[in-house]
């Protein structure tokens, strides 16, 4: 029986797990209820399970039973992130989040459920596995760098020898028609950095700005200058995205405050542009501050690096996708997406790839659907079985290839 048919038999269980996770989202590195649900899903399956020491991560190793693996057993890794977002849900679905101010707005509940489904599929096909599979259930993807914690705790070496390939998956609530798998070799997602700026002036009365040092007007000039800098110092064919999300100062309209604060997110698509931004931004802001006679504190926060997929592993994933679902279900992106991922840290260590999967409702306008992180973002349950099947078949097929090459 094709693995897609086996996955269909799990669909109801995957929907129940996904809804349970969605009702009780947890944020950050410590997700005790989510971890408990994952462990329950793995209970009774022949996995060697290790829990995180610094986080509530779950690492599960399945030893393949096919003797063709030989003495040098290859291993592959499959990853799913588990955390939610600090978003108040407004979807109106009947399994809406019960946690005030928290929501699975990025679809990590689907990722976790699909990987749990893959665990069952792989356990059922254990005797076909020509090597070992490492399942990486990761907390803290949303800005907490959970992947780094799991890397430090040895997830890549959990099977013994280091994994030779790694695969991750991410659902989308828009961008592509329902059920479309998305790939891109090379740079697939941008690097992500943060900018925190405090302008330090001198407070005073709003009627007499000449007797104060107004940080508000300086901060406003900085916001505009940052955008101009992007268009004048960076190549349009190597794009940079800088968006100010926080601009805060003052308590009352007739009071000049002592300080103003700016926070921004920065996305770059090459290491050269990233390094250039790290140098150009402080230089620009310090120059503006000096021109106005105020002080400025600039913190440039390096966050997630570029997500760079292996061309060979991407081709492997594309081959598996077309064999399982047909060519019409595959979309190869021509350009990267400006989102960022800490799975990039795994791909920096071992060859692998990252696959997108559209969970837009069938027939919905994927160009107008609310995107991930929106309080209105919805993800269709129908993709759960397909995601589980792809996870499992990637492991089965890649282990077979690695075993033949050994």
C-alpha positions in Angstrom: 0.0 0.0 0.0 1.4 3.5 -0.9 2.5 5.5 2.1 -0.1 8.2 1.1 -2.8 5.6 1.7 -1.3 4.6 5.1 -1.3 8.3 6.0 -5.0 8.6 5.1 -5.8 6.0 7.7 -4.1 8.3 10.3 -6.0 11.5 9.2 -8.6 11.5 11.9 -5.9 11.0 14.6 -3.8 13.8 13.2 -6.8 16.1 13.1 -7.6 15.4 16.8 -3.9 16.0 17.8 -3.7 19.2 15.8 -7.0 20.6 17.3 -5.8 19.6 20.8 -2.5 21.5 20.2 -4.3 24.4 18.7 -6.6 24.8 21.7 -3.7 24.9 24.1 -0.8 26.9 22.4 2.3 27.6 24.4 5.0 30.2 23.7 8.7 30.1 23.9 11.2 27.5 25.0 9.1 25.8 27.7 6.0 24.0 26.4 5.2 21.4 29.0 1.7 20.6 27.7 2.8 20.4 24.1 5.7 18.1 25.1 3.3 15.9 27.0 1.1 15.6 23.9 4.0 14.7 21.7 5.2 12.0 24.2 1.7 10.6 24.2 1.7 10.4 20.4 5.0 8.5 20.5 4.0 6.2 23.3 4.2 2.6 22.3 6.3 3.2 19.2 9.9 1.8 19.1 11.6 5.2 19.5 14.5 6.1 21.8 13.3 9.3 23.3 15.4 12.0 24.9 14.0 15.2 26.5 15.8 18.5 26.4 17.6 19.8 29.4 17.3 23.5 28.8 14.0 23.4 27.0 11.0 21.1 26.6 12.4 19.6 23.3 11.8 16.0 22.3 14.3 14.0 20.3 13.2 10.6 19.1 15.4 8.0 17.3 14.1 5.1 15.3 16.6 2.3 14.5 15.9 0.9 11.1 15.5 -2.9 10.9 16.8 -3.5 7.4 20.2 -5.2 7.5 21.1 -3.5 4.2 22.1 -0.5 6.3 25.4 -2.2 7.0 27.9 -1.4 9.7 28.0 2.3 8.8 24.4 3.1 9.5 23.3 6.4 7.9 20.9 8.7 9.7 18.5 11.4 8.6 16.7 14.1 10.6 13.1 15.3 10.4 12.2 18.5 12.2 9.0 20.1 13.4 8.7 23.3 15.5 6.1 23.3 18.3 5.6 26.8 19.7 2.8 29.3 19.2 2.7 33.1 19.1 1.6 35.9 21.4 -1.4 36.6 19.2 -5.1 36.8 20.2 -7.0 34.4 17.9 -9.8 35.9 15.8 -10.4 33.0 13.3 -13.7 31.8 14.8 -12.9 28.1 14.3 -14.5 25.7 16.6 -11.1 24.7 18.1 -10.0 28.2 18.8 -7.2 28.8 21.2 -8.3 28.7 24.9 -5.2 30.5 26.0 -5.7 34.3 26.2 -3.2 36.1 24.1 -1.7 33.0 22.5 -2.4 31.3 19.2 -0.9 28.8 16.7 -0.9 31.6 14.1 2.1 30.1 12.2 0.9 26.5 11.8 3.4 24.9 14.1 0.5 22.8 15.5 0.3 21.2 12.0 4.0 20.7 11.8 4.0 18.8 15.2 1.0 16.7 14.2 2.5 15.8 10.8 5.8 14.7 12.3 3.9 12.7 14.9 2.1 11.0 12.1 5.3 10.3 10.3 6.6 8.7 13.5 3.7 6.2 13.2 4.3 5.6 9.5 8.0 5.1 10.0 7.5 2.7 12.9 5.2 0.6 10.7 7.8 0.5 8.0 10.8 0.1 10.4 12.0 -3.1 8.6 12.3 -1.1 5.4 14.6 1.5 6.9 18.2 1.2 5.8 19.4 3.4 8.6 18.1 5.5 11.5 15.7 8.4 11.7 16.0 11.3 14.2 12.8 13.3 14.9 13.4 16.8 16.2 10.4 18.3 18.0 11.7 21.8 18.7 10.3 24.6 20.9 11.1 28.3 20.6 11.3 28.8 16.9 9.5 32.1 17.2 12.4 34.4 18.1 13.8 32.2 20.9 16.4 30.3 18.7 15.2 26.9 20.0 17.2 25.1 17.3 20.5 26.4 18.9 19.5 24.8 22.2 18.9 21.4 20.5 22.1 21.6 18.5 24.1 22.3 21.7 22.4 19.3 23.3 23.5 17.0 20.4 20.4 16.5 18.3 22.4 16.0 15.1 24.4 13.1 16.8 21.4 11.6 18.6 21.6 8.4 16.5 25.3 8.0 17.1 27.0 9.0 13.8 26.0 12.5 12.7 22.9 12.7 10.5 23.7 13.0 6.8 20.6 14.9 5.7 17.9 17.0 7.4 14.5 18.0 6.3 12.0 20.5 7.6 8.5 21.6 6.5 6.4 24.7 7.0 2.8 25.3 6.2 1.4 28.5 4.8 -2.0 30.1 5.1 -1.6 31.9 1.8 0.9 32.3 -1.1 0.0 29.1 -3.0 -3.1 27.1 -3.9 -4.3 24.4 -1.5 -1.9 21.4 -1.2 1.0 22.9 -3.1 4.5 21.9 -2.0 7.1 24.7 -2.4 10.8 24.3 -2.8 13.8 26.4 -3.7 17.5 25.4 -3.8 20.0 27.9 -2.4 18.9 30.9 -0.4 15.2 30.1 0.4 14.6 32.4 3.4 16.2 35.7 4.5 18.5 36.3 7.5 16.8 38.1 10.3 18.3 40.7 12.6 16.9 43.1 15.2 17.7 46.8 15.8 17.1 48.6 19.1 17.8 52.3 19.2 17.5 54.7 22.1 17.9 58.4 21.4 19.0 60.3 24.5 18.2 64.1 24.6 17.1 66.5 27.3 13.5 67.0 28.3 11.7 70.3 28.4 8.5 72.3 27.8 6.8 71.8 24.4 6.5 75.5 24.0 10.3 76.1 24.3 12.1 73.3 22.2 15.2 75.5 22.0 15.8 75.0 25.7 15.7 71.2 25.4 17.2 68.6 23.1 14.3 67.0 21.4 14.8 63.2 20.8 11.5 62.9 19.0 12.4 64.8 15.9 15.8 63.1 15.8 14.2 59.7 16.0 11.8 60.6 13.2 14.7 61.7 11.0 16.4 58.4 11.8 13.4 56.4 10.7 13.3 58.2 7.3 17.1 58.1 6.9 17.1 54.3 7.4 14.7 53.8 4.5 16.7 56.2 2.3 19.9 54.3 3.2 18.4 51.0 2.0 17.6 52.5 -1.4 20.8 54.4 -1.9 23.5 52.1 -0.4 22.3 48.6 -1.3 21.9 46.9 -4.7 18.2 46.5 -5.6 19.1 43.0 -6.9 20.4 42.0 -3.5 17.4 43.3 -1.5 17.3 44.5 2.0 14.1 44.9 4.1 14.1 47.2 7.1 10.8 47.8 8.9 10.3 49.9 12.0 7.8 48.2 14.3 8.3 50.3 17.4 8.5 54.1 17.6 7.9 55.3 21.1 8.5 58.6 23.0 6.8 60.9 25.5 3.9 60.9 27.9 2.0 64.1 27.0 1.8 66.4 24.0 3.3 69.5 25.6 6.3 67.7 27.2 9.5 67.1 25.3 10.7 63.7 26.6 14.2 62.8 27.5 14.4 59.8 25.2 12.8 58.1 22.2 13.0 54.5 21.2 13.1 52.7 17.8 12.9 49.0 17.2 13.1 47.5 13.7 13.4 44.1 12.0 16.0 43.7 9.3 16.0 41.0 6.5 18.9 40.4 4.2 19.4 37.8 1.4 23.2 37.6 1.4 25.9 37.5 4.0 27.6 40.5 2.3 24.5 42.7 2.7 24.1 41.5 6.3 27.6 42.5 7.2 27.2 45.8 5.4 24.0 46.6 7.4 25.8 45.9 10.7 28.3 48.6 9.8 26.1 51.1 8.0 23.3 51.4 10.5 25.3 52.4 13.5 27.4 54.8 11.4 24.2 56.5 10.0 22.4 56.8 13.4 25.4 58.1 15.3 26.0 60.7 12.6 22.4 61.9 12.8 22.6 62.1 16.6 25.9 64.0 16.5 24.4 66.5 14.0 21.6 67.3 16.5 23.8 67.2 19.6 22.1 64.2 21.2 23.3 60.8 22.3 22.3 57.5 20.8 22.6 53.9 21.8 22.5 51.4 19.0 22.1 47.7 19.5 22.3 45.5 16.4 21.0 42.1 17.3 22.1 39.1 15.1 19.2 36.6 15.1 18.7 33.9 12.4 21.1 33.4 9.5 20.1 32.8 5.9 18.2 29.6 5.3 20.3 28.0 2.5 19.0 24.6 1.2 21.2 22.0 -0.5 20.6 21.7 -4.2 21.0 17.9 -4.1 18.7 17.5 -1.1 16.1 19.9 -2.7 16.1 17.8 -5.8 15.6 14.7 -3.7 12.6 16.3 -2.0 11.2 17.4 -5.3 11.5 13.8 -6.7 9.7 12.4 -3.7 7.0 15.0 -3.9 6.3 14.3 -7.6 6.3 10.6 -7.1 3.9 10.8 -4.2 1.6 13.6 -5.4 2.3 14.4 -9.0 4.1 17.3 -10.6 1.1 19.6 -10.4 1.5 19.7 -6.6 5.0 21.1 -6.8 6.0 24.8 -7.1 9.7 25.8 -7.3 10.1 29.4 -6.1 12.1 31.7 -8.3 12.9 34.1 -5.4 13.4 33.7 -1.7 10.8 34.5 1.0 11.6 37.3 3.4 10.6 35.2 6.4 13.3 33.7 8.5 13.9 30.4 10.3 16.2 28.9 12.9 16.1 25.6 11.0 18.8 27.6 9.1 21.2 26.6 11.9 20.6 22.9 11.1 21.1 23.4 7.4 24.3 25.2 8.2 25.6 22.0 9.8 24.3 19.3 7.5 22.9 19.1 4.0 19.2 19.4 3.8 16.2 21.3 2.6 13.0 23.1 3.7 9.7 22.4 2.1 6.7 24.7 2.2 3.1 23.3 2.1 0.1 25.4 1.4 -2.7 24.8 3.9 -5.1 27.3 2.3 -8.6 26.0 2.3 -9.6 24.3 -1.0 -11.0 26.9 -3.4 -10.0 29.9 -1.3 -8.2 32.8 -2.9 -4.6 32.1 -1.9 -3.5 35.6 -2.9 -6.0 37.2 -0.5 -6.0 34.8 2.5 -4.5 36.2 5.8 -0.8 35.2 6.0 1.0 33.4 8.8 1.1 35.3 12.1 -2.2 37.0 11.4 -4.9 36.5 14.1 -7.2 35.5 11.2 -4.8 33.0 9.7 -6.4 29.6 9.2 -4.8 26.3 8.1 -6.7 23.4 6.5 -6.6 20.1 8.3 -6.7 18.2 4.9 -2.9 18.6 4.4 -2.0 16.8 7.6 -1.9 13.3 6.0 0.1 14.5 3.0 2.6 16.2 5.2 3.1 13.1 7.4 3.5 11.0 4.3 6.2 13.3 2.8 8.1 13.5 6.1 8.2 9.7 6.3 9.0 9.0 2.6 11.8 11.6 2.7 13.4 9.5 5.4 12.8 6.2 3.8 14.0 7.2 0.3 17.1 9.2 1.5 18.3 6.4 3.8 18.0 3.9 0.9 20.1 6.3 -1.2 22.7 6.8 1.5 22.9 3.0 2.2 23.5 2.3 -1.5 26.3 4.9 -1.6 28.1 3.6 1.5 
